[in-house]
Amino acid sequence: MLPILKTGDAVEKMRRSGALTAKVLSALSEIIKPGITTMEINDFYEDFIIHKLDAITRQ
């Protein structure tokens, strides 16, 4: 099977996505404690992505 080659644009999008993911995971690591609900986690990361990172989520 031949490897799939990525364009420079695709690589840059993956790089940006990875950087945003790292920021989200870092922020989540600070709020996740015993007793937090999955809805609270969801609300936090959605707000963080939209308002702190000024990004959008993809469904």
Secondary structure, DSSP 8 states (H G I E B T S, - for coil): -------HHHHHHHHHHHHHHHHHHHHHHHH--TT--HHHHHHHHHHIIIIIS------
